[in-house]
Amino acid sequence: MYDLAVIGAGWAGFNAALKAKKLGLKVALIEKAQVGGTCLNRGCIPTKALIQSAKIFSLAKKSQNFGIESAAPQVDFLKIQERKDKIIQQLLGNMQSMLKGIDLLSGEAKIISGEELKVGAQSIKTKNILIAIGSKPLELKGFKFDGRKIISSDDILGLKEIPKSLLIIGGGVIGSEFASLFSIFGSQVTIAELTPQLLPTEDKEVAKKLEGSFKKKGIKINTSTDAKTLDLNNFDRVLVCVGRVANIEGLEDLGLNLEKGKIQVDEYLKTNIPNIYAAGDCTGRIMLAHFAAYQGEIAAENIANPNNPKKADNQNIPNCIFTDPEIASVGLKESAEAEVNVSKFDFMGSGMARILDETEGFIKIISDKKTDKVIGASIIGPRATELIGILTVAISAGLTVSQLRDTIFAHPTLSEAIGEALK
């Protein structure tokens, strides 16, 4: 008899299993594919590995700006893919080694009740179940994935060669990252976005800045555009990335509340069935790996301590976009309706940005007019995905503008731009 059976070894399930083991529970972790889920195998890690190679190539091409003379750099895409796969395998090995003391079961789980499930022919008895089965790319009507011409964000990671021309349907986070990446590698990239701006959920000024940067790089931007109006014969590949949907196949007959294509949970991550919890992308709340890990850990704590449950209510969730330039945000965005103060600093004024030769972009910090507390931030520019951590801590700690402004940041660094924005 297990205390907890976790279905899915992605970021939610993996972290939930580790937390549960630490809290003294006997845990079974069930995975039908690879440990690490989407993040390790088809998402965060492989895409950022490819993006790092693109950054090195981009830097090599402008090495003369730094007084370095070198022969014209070339892209070996197969070696780039090999490096990506090696990184995945190294991290996979690390994750598997962390699972000592947890029973890792390979196979597809079928839930019989809140206290029983099957993995293949094996019957598992457990006091609690955590469903953490993740999500998959959303297929757009009229653009069925075939793995050749019309591909998903999963498919594109396995390409053996760089497409000469690439149409990206969807100018959100995933689409923008792949546009930036393949443009650097030499693809002629076109983005078709249905809404009036790239990155519809990000700060409008940030999105406009990215659009301008993309156009300078030769990326064709078609906002307010239905992809059905475009001739697909003009492109070697068509990447459809219009979002992700929760994996709920096989759960329909269990009696779970599956409203709007996702598993409904309460503020403690409990489903409507006793002893069954859910966490991560399959709950459809915020599909980010770090939020999935947070949910998984909270669920494990609540299973271990049912008489003193914690709410999964932390809304200070940083969002990072690894385009060139990078983008990151947390908390409130600038809005005409909100009573806020907006502080801004352009990276053109940063000594370290000049040293790095990455002066494109700015930091924008949002504070409450009444309390002076920092409540949001958006960054576009060098190392934005690292800088946002400072502002996430500031918001979580309830720091005021004066407290953050009076912090001594090292010089010369990019982080001192945060203090400069508030002066």
C-alpha positions in Angstrom: 0.0 0.0 0.0 1.4 3.3 -1.1 0.6 6.6 0.6 0.7 8.4 -2.8 0.7 7.2 -6.4 1.7 10.0 -8.8 0.7 9.6 -12.4 3.2 11.5 -14.7 6.8 12.2 -14.1 6.9 15.7 -15.6 7.8 18.8 -13.6 4.6 18.6 -11.4 4.7 14.9 -10.8 8.5 14.7 -10.3 8.6 17.5 -7.8 5.5 16.2 -6.0 7.1 12.8 -5.6 10.3 14.2 -4.2 8.4 16.4 -1.8 6.2 13.5 -0.6 9.2 11.3 -0.1 10.9 14.1 2.0 7.7 14.3 4.1 7.9 10.6 4.9 5.3 9.2 2.4 5.7 5.9 0.5 5.5 7.0 -3.1 5.0 5.4 -6.5 5.8 7.5 -9.6 4.2 6.2 -12.8 5.4 7.3 -16.2 4.5 5.8 -19.6 7.2 7.7 -21.5 10.3 9.5 -20.2 10.9 11.1 -16.8 10.9 14.9 -17.2 7.8 15.1 -19.3 7.4 18.0 -21.8 9.8 20.3 -20.1 12.8 18.1 -20.3 12.1 16.1 -23.5 9.9 18.4 -25.7 9.9 21.9 -24.2 11.9 24.1 -21.9 15.3 22.3 -22.0 15.6 21.3 -25.7 14.3 24.7 -27.0 16.7 26.6 -24.8 19.6 24.4 -25.8 18.9 25.2 -29.5 18.5 28.9 -28.6 21.9 29.0 -26.9 23.5 27.6 -30.0 21.7 30.3 -32.0 23.0 33.0 -29.5 26.6 31.7 -30.0 26.3 31.8 -33.7 24.8 35.3 -33.6 27.6 36.5 -31.3 30.3 34.9 -33.5 28.9 36.7 -36.6 29.5 40.1 -34.9 32.8 39.2 -33.2 34.5 42.0 -35.1 32.5 44.4 -32.9 34.6 43.2 -30.0 37.9 43.3 -31.9 38.0 39.6 -32.6 38.8 38.6 -36.2 37.5 35.1 -37.1 36.6 33.2 -40.2 32.9 33.2 -41.3 31.1 31.0 -38.7 28.9 28.1 -40.1 26.0 26.2 -38.6 26.2 22.5 -38.2 22.6 21.8 -37.4 23.1 18.0 -36.8 25.8 18.8 -34.2 23.5 21.4 -32.6 20.8 18.7 -32.3 23.4 16.2 -30.9 24.3 18.7 -28.2 20.7 19.3 -27.4 20.1 15.5 -27.0 23.2 15.1 -24.9 22.0 17.8 -22.5 18.6 16.0 -22.2 20.2 12.7 -21.4 22.5 14.2 -18.8 19.6 15.9 -17.0 17.5 12.8 -17.3 20.3 10.8 -15.6 20.4 13.4 -12.8 16.6 13.3 -12.3 16.5 9.5 -12.2 19.3 9.5 -9.6 17.2 11.8 -7.4 14.3 9.3 -7.4 16.1 6.9 -5.0 13.5 5.7 -2.4 10.7 6.2 -4.8 9.2 3.3 -6.8 9.4 4.4 -10.5 6.9 2.3 -12.5 7.0 2.3 -16.3 3.6 2.0 -18.1 0.3 3.7 -18.6 -1.8 4.1 -15.5 -5.6 3.5 -15.3 -7.4 4.8 -12.3 -9.9 2.4 -10.9 -10.8 4.5 -7.8 -9.3 7.0 -5.4 -7.4 4.1 -3.8 -6.6 1.8 -6.7 -5.1 2.0 -10.1 -3.5 -0.4 -12.7 -0.2 -0.1 -14.5 -0.4 -2.6 -17.2 -1.4 -5.9 -15.5 -0.1 -4.7 -12.1 -2.7 -3.5 -9.5 -1.6 -0.7 -7.3 -3.2 0.1 -3.9 -2.7 3.6 -2.6 -4.2 6.0 -0.1 -4.0 9.0 -2.5 -3.5 9.7 -6.2 -2.0 12.8 -7.8 -2.7 13.2 -11.5 0.1 15.1 -13.2 -0.3 14.1 -16.9 0.6 17.4 -18.5 -0.5 18.9 -21.8 0.1 18.6 -25.6 0.2 21.0 -28.5 -3.2 22.2 -29.6 -4.1 21.2 -33.2 -5.7 23.9 -35.2 -8.7 23.1 -37.3 -7.7 22.9 -41.0 -4.0 22.4 -40.1 -3.8 18.8 -39.0 -0.3 17.8 -37.9 1.4 15.4 -40.4 4.9 15.5 -39.0 6.3 16.6 -42.4 4.8 19.8 -43.8 2.5 20.8 -40.9 4.4 20.3 -37.7 3.9 20.9 -34.0 6.4 22.3 -31.4 7.2 18.7 -30.6 8.0 17.9 -34.2 10.2 20.9 -34.9 12.7 19.9 -32.2 13.5 16.7 -34.2 14.3 18.4 -37.5 17.5 17.2 -39.3 17.9 20.3 -41.3 17.0 24.0 -41.2 14.0 24.9 -43.3 14.6 27.5 -45.9 11.2 29.0 -45.3 9.1 28.6 -42.2 5.5 29.8 -41.6 4.7 30.0 -37.9 1.0 30.1 -37.0 0.7 31.7 -33.6 2.8 34.7 -32.4 2.7 33.8 -28.7 5.6 32.6 -26.6 6.4 29.4 -28.4 5.9 30.9 -31.9 8.1 33.9 -31.1 10.9 31.8 -29.6 11.0 29.5 -32.7 10.8 32.6 -35.0 13.8 34.1 -33.3 15.8 30.9 -33.3 15.3 29.8 -36.9 15.7 33.3 -38.2 19.2 33.4 -36.7 19.9 30.0 -38.3 19.0 31.4 -41.7 15.4 30.5 -42.3 13.1 33.0 -43.9 10.4 33.2 -41.2 6.9 34.5 -41.4 4.6 34.8 -38.4 0.8 34.7 -38.7 -0.9 35.9 -35.5 -4.7 36.3 -35.3 -4.6 39.1 -32.7 -3.4 42.7 -33.3 0.0 42.1 -31.6 2.7 39.5 -31.0 2.7 38.1 -27.5 -1.0 39.0 -26.7 -0.6 38.5 -23.0 2.5 40.7 -22.6 2.9 44.4 -22.1 1.9 46.2 -25.4 5.1 48.3 -25.5 7.2 45.2 -25.1 5.3 43.4 -27.8 5.7 46.4 -30.1 9.5 46.5 -29.4 9.9 42.8 -30.2 7.9 43.2 -33.4 10.2 46.1 -34.5 13.3 44.0 -33.6 12.0 41.0 -35.5 11.3 43.1 -38.6 14.9 44.4 -38.5 16.0 40.8 -38.6 13.9 40.1 -41.7 11.1 38.2 -40.0 7.8 38.9 -41.7 5.0 39.8 -39.2 1.4 39.4 -40.1 -0.8 40.4 -37.1 -4.6 40.4 -37.3 -4.2 37.6 -39.8 -6.1 34.3 -40.2 -3.5 31.7 -41.4 -6.2 30.2 -43.6 -5.8 33.2 -46.0 -2.1 32.3 -46.6 -0.8 29.9 -49.3 1.0 27.1 -47.6 2.8 26.2 -50.8 5.0 29.2 -50.3 6.7 27.6 -47.2 8.9 24.5 -46.7 7.4 24.0 -43.2 4.4 25.2 -41.3 4.7 25.3 -37.5 1.4 25.5 -35.7 1.8 26.7 -32.1 -1.5 28.2 -31.0 -1.4 26.9 -27.5 -1.5 23.7 -25.5 -4.4 21.6 -24.1 -4.5 19.4 -21.1 -4.1 15.7 -21.4 -7.4 14.3 -20.2 -7.8 11.2 -22.5 -8.9 8.2 -20.5 -10.3 10.2 -17.6 -13.7 10.8 -19.1 -15.5 7.8 -17.5 -13.9 8.3 -14.0 -16.4 10.9 -12.8 -13.8 13.7 -12.6 -15.0 17.2 -13.2 -13.4 18.0 -16.6 -15.0 21.4 -17.4 -13.5 23.3 -20.4 -11.1 20.4 -21.3 -9.1 20.5 -18.1 -9.2 18.8 -14.6 -11.0 21.1 -12.2 -9.4 21.4 -8.8 -10.0 23.5 -5.7 -7.6 25.9 -4.1 -5.9 23.0 -2.4 -5.5 21.1 -5.7 -8.2 18.5 -4.8 -10.5 17.1 -7.5 -14.2 16.3 -6.9 -13.2 12.7 -6.1 -11.9 11.9 -2.6 -8.2 11.2 -2.4 -7.5 12.3 -6.0 -5.5 15.5 -6.6 -4.2 17.1 -9.8 -1.4 19.4 -10.5 0.5 21.0 -13.5 -0.7 21.6 -17.0 -3.6 19.1 -16.8 -5.3 21.6 -14.5 -5.1 24.2 -17.3 -4.3 27.1 -15.0 -0.9 28.4 -16.0 1.1 26.2 -18.3 4.6 26.9 -17.1 7.1 24.3 -15.7 7.9 26.3 -12.6 4.3 26.7 -11.8 3.7 23.0 -12.3 6.5 22.3 -9.9 5.0 24.7 -7.3 1.6 23.0 -7.7 3.1 19.5 -7.4 4.9 20.4 -4.1 1.8 22.1 -2.6 -0.3 19.0 -3.5 2.2 16.7 -1.9 2.2 18.8 1.3 -1.6 18.7 1.4 -1.6 15.0 1.0 0.9 14.6 3.8 -0.8 17.1 6.1 -4.6 16.9 5.3 -5.6 18.6 8.5 -3.5 21.7 7.8 -3.7 22.2 4.0 -2.0 25.0 2.1 -3.6 27.0 -0.7 -1.9 27.1 -4.1 -2.5 30.8 -4.4 0.9 32.3 -5.2 0.3 34.5 -8.2 3.8 36.0 -8.4 4.7 33.8 -11.3 7.5 35.0 -13.6 7.0 34.5 -17.4 10.2 34.2 -19.5 10.5 34.3 -23.3 13.8 33.4 -24.8 13.7 35.4 -27.9 16.4 37.8 -29.1 16.1 40.1 -27.3 14.8 38.2 -24.2 11.5 39.1 -22.6 10.3 38.5 -19.0 7.4 39.7 -16.9 5.8 39.2 -13.5 2.8 40.6 -11.8 0.7 43.5 -13.1 1.2 44.9 -16.6 0.8 48.6 -17.5 -2.8 49.5 -17.9 -4.7 52.8 -18.4 -7.4 51.6 -15.9 -5.1 50.8 -13.0 -4.0 53.5 -10.5 -0.2 52.8 -10.9 3.1 54.6 -11.3 5.3 53.4 -14.2 9.1 53.6 -13.9 11.3 52.9 -16.9 14.9 52.6 -17.9 16.3 52.1 -21.4 19.3 49.7 -21.7 20.9 52.3 -24.0 21.9 53.9 -20.7 23.4 50.8 -19.2 27.2 50.4 -19.1 27.1 46.6 -19.0 24.6 46.5 -21.9 27.1 48.6 -23.9 29.9 46.2 -23.0 27.8 43.3 -24.1 26.7 45.1 -27.2 23.1 44.4 -26.3 21.4 47.8 -25.8 18.0 47.0 -27.3 15.2 47.2 -24.9 14.1 48.5 -21.5 12.9 47.7 -17.9 9.5 48.8 -16.9 8.4 48.6 -13.2 4.8 49.1 -12.0 4.0 50.3 -8.5 0.8 51.0 -6.6 0.1 54.8 -6.3 -1.4 54.4 -2.8 1.0 52.0 -1.2 4.2 52.6 -3.3 4.6 48.8 -3.4 6.1 47.2 -6.5 3.4 45.1 -8.1 4.6 44.3 -11.6 7.5 44.4 -14.0 8.2 43.8 -17.7 11.6 43.6 -19.3 12.8 43.3 -22.9 16.6 43.2 -23.3 19.8 41.4 -22.3 19.4 38.7 -19.6 15.7 39.7 -19.0 15.0 36.1 -18.0 17.5 36.3 -15.2 16.7 39.9 -14.1 13.1 39.1 -13.6 14.0 37.0 -10.5 15.0 40.1 -8.6 11.7 41.7 -9.3 9.8 38.5 -8.5 11.4 38.5 -5.0 10.6 42.2 -4.6 7.0 41.7 -5.3 6.7 38.6 -3.2 8.3 40.4 -0.3 6.0 43.4 -0.6 8.9 45.8 -1.2 8.2 49.5 -1.9 9.7 51.5 -4.6 11.9 53.3 -2.1 13.2 50.1 -0.6 14.1 48.6 -3.9 15.6 51.9 -5.1 17.8 52.2 -2.1 19.2 48.7 -2.6 22.8 48.8 -3.6 23.3 47.0 -6.9 26.8 46.1 -8.1 28.4 48.2 -10.9 28.8 47.5 -13.7 26.0 45.0 -14.0 22.7 44.8 -15.8 20.8 44.5 -12.5 21.7 48.1 -11.6 19.3 49.1 -14.3 16.5 48.1 -11.9 17.7 50.8 -9.4 18.1 53.3 -12.2 14.6 52.7 -13.5 13.3 53.8 -10.0 15.3 57.0 -9.9 
